[in-house]
């Protein structure tokens, strides 16, 4: 079986799983793609880190913090 990894990796995981279920399973089994449990753990850690960054008090306002999360930098003063 041949797997077009370029096409598969450029798709959202839901689309890849529905279009190439055996390919996704094979790539997860050999460790080329993260497993469902690994993905859930990564997303949970990223979410907790995001909440931690937002909840830490700083001299910036909440609006400035949200702006930075969205655009990657603080608004011009």
ABEGO torsion letter per residue (X at the ends): XBBBAAAAAABBAAAAAAABAAAAAAAAAAGABBBAAAAAAAAAAAAAAAAAAAABBBABBAAAAAAAAAAGBBBBX
